[in-house]
Amino acid sequence: MTGNSSNTSISSIKPGEGYKKLIIWKNAEKLRSLIYQTTRRFKPIEFRRVTQMTDAARSVKQNIQEGYKCGSLGKYIQYLNISLGSLGEVKGNVGGGTTDYLINKMIKSMRQADKSSTWKNFNA
């Protein structure tokens, strides 16, 4: 993996990439990196497990990113729930509690923003 998302400067973020400012996206990127580093040490016989873990870790991050770009609150929450499902796969093998907590908190705050009509689509 190249670069560290937590070191991404605000000025280097391109239009439409506001998700890179999100703590949950940065945390998911760190989790993905950790899974990649950890699974490199697994024995070749664990190939299927490694593939499943790395795919699931990638999915957590990618669904946060895709949801951010979709433009509707309902779809965004749907993508975050998909991230939680993928995270469940990761957590079956290793930790991930912080990412789980952050995604759940974001879903809760987004639902509250929707109820109070304060939700703003940053991609519009």
C-alpha positions as CSV (number, residue, x, y, z in Angstrom):
1,M,0.0,0.0,0.0
2,T,1.3,3.4,-0.9
3,G,0.8,6.5,1.2
4,N,-0.9,6.9,4.5
5,S,-4.4,8.3,4.4
6,S,-4.1,9.9,7.8
7,N,-1.3,12.0,6.4
8,T,-3.5,13.3,3.5
9,S,-3.4,17.1,3.6
10,I,-6.7,18.9,3.1
11,S,-5.2,20.8,0.2
12,S,-4.3,17.6,-1.7
13,I,-7.9,16.3,-1.6
14,K,-9.6,16.6,-5.0
15,P,-13.2,17.7,-5.5
16,G,-15.5,14.7,-4.8
17,E,-13.0,13.1,-2.4
18,G,-14.3,14.7,0.8
19,Y,-14.6,11.2,2.3
20,K,-10.9,11.3,2.8
21,K,-11.5,13.8,5.6
22,L,-13.8,11.4,7.5
23,I,-12.4,9.8,10.6
24,I,-14.2,6.5,9.7
25,W,-12.7,6.4,6.3
26,K,-9.2,7.0,7.7
27,N,-9.8,4.4,10.4
28,A,-11.0,1.9,7.8
29,E,-7.9,2.6,5.7
30,K,-5.7,1.9,8.7
31,L,-7.6,-1.3,9.4
32,R,-7.1,-2.4,5.8
33,S,-3.4,-1.7,6.0
34,L,-3.2,-3.7,9.2
35,I,-5.0,-6.6,7.7
36,Y,-2.7,-6.6,4.7
37,Q,0.4,-6.5,6.9
38,T,-0.9,-9.2,9.2
39,T,-2.0,-11.6,6.5
40,R,1.4,-11.4,4.8
41,R,2.7,-13.6,7.6
42,F,0.1,-16.3,7.2
43,K,1.1,-19.7,5.7
44,P,0.2,-20.4,2.1
45,I,-2.3,-23.0,3.2
46,E,-4.3,-20.0,4.6
47,F,-4.8,-18.5,1.2
48,R,-8.6,-18.6,1.2
49,R,-8.7,-17.0,4.7
50,V,-6.2,-14.3,3.6
51,T,-8.2,-13.5,0.5
52,Q,-11.5,-13.3,2.5
53,M,-9.9,-11.0,5.1
54,T,-8.2,-8.7,2.7
55,D,-11.4,-8.5,0.5
56,A,-13.5,-7.7,3.5
57,A,-11.1,-5.1,4.8
58,R,-11.1,-3.4,1.4
59,S,-14.9,-3.5,1.2
60,V,-15.2,-1.7,4.6
61,K,-13.3,1.3,3.2
62,Q,-14.7,1.2,-0.3
63,N,-18.3,1.2,0.9
64,I,-17.7,4.2,3.1
65,Q,-16.2,5.9,0.1
66,E,-19.0,4.9,-2.3
67,G,-21.7,5.8,0.1
68,Y,-20.3,9.3,0.5
69,K,-20.4,9.8,-3.3
70,C,-23.9,8.4,-3.9
71,G,-25.7,11.6,-3.0
72,S,-28.6,10.4,-0.9
73,L,-28.8,9.9,2.9
74,G,-30.7,6.6,2.6
75,K,-28.1,5.2,0.1
76,Y,-25.2,6.4,2.2
77,I,-26.6,4.6,5.3
78,Q,-27.1,1.5,3.2
79,Y,-23.5,1.6,2.1
80,L,-22.4,2.1,5.8
81,N,-24.4,-1.0,6.7
82,I,-22.6,-2.9,4.0
83,S,-19.4,-1.7,5.5
84,L,-20.5,-3.1,8.9
85,G,-21.2,-6.5,7.3
86,S,-17.8,-6.6,5.8
87,L,-16.3,-5.5,9.1
88,G,-18.1,-8.4,10.7
89,E,-16.1,-10.7,8.5
90,V,-12.9,-9.0,9.5
91,K,-13.8,-9.1,13.2
92,G,-14.4,-12.8,13.0
93,N,-10.6,-13.2,12.5
94,V,-9.1,-10.1,14.1
95,G,-10.2,-6.9,15.9
96,G,-11.9,-3.9,14.4
97,G,-14.0,-2.6,17.3
98,T,-13.0,1.0,16.8
99,T,-14.1,1.0,13.2
100,D,-17.3,-0.7,14.1
101,Y,-18.0,1.9,16.8
102,L,-17.3,4.8,14.4
103,I,-19.5,3.5,11.6
104,N,-22.4,2.9,14.0
105,K,-22.0,6.4,15.4
106,M,-22.0,7.9,12.0
107,I,-25.2,6.1,11.0
108,K,-26.9,7.3,14.2
109,S,-25.8,10.9,13.6
110,M,-26.9,10.8,9.9
111,R,-30.3,9.5,10.9
112,Q,-30.6,12.3,13.5
113,A,-29.6,14.9,10.8
114,D,-32.3,13.5,8.5
115,K,-35.0,13.7,11.2
116,S,-34.0,17.3,12.0
117,S,-33.6,18.2,8.3
118,T,-30.0,19.3,8.8
119,W,-28.6,16.7,6.4
120,K,-26.5,18.3,3.7
121,N,-25.3,16.5,0.6
122,F,-21.7,17.6,0.2
123,N,-21.5,16.2,-3.4
124,A,-24.4,18.3,-4.8
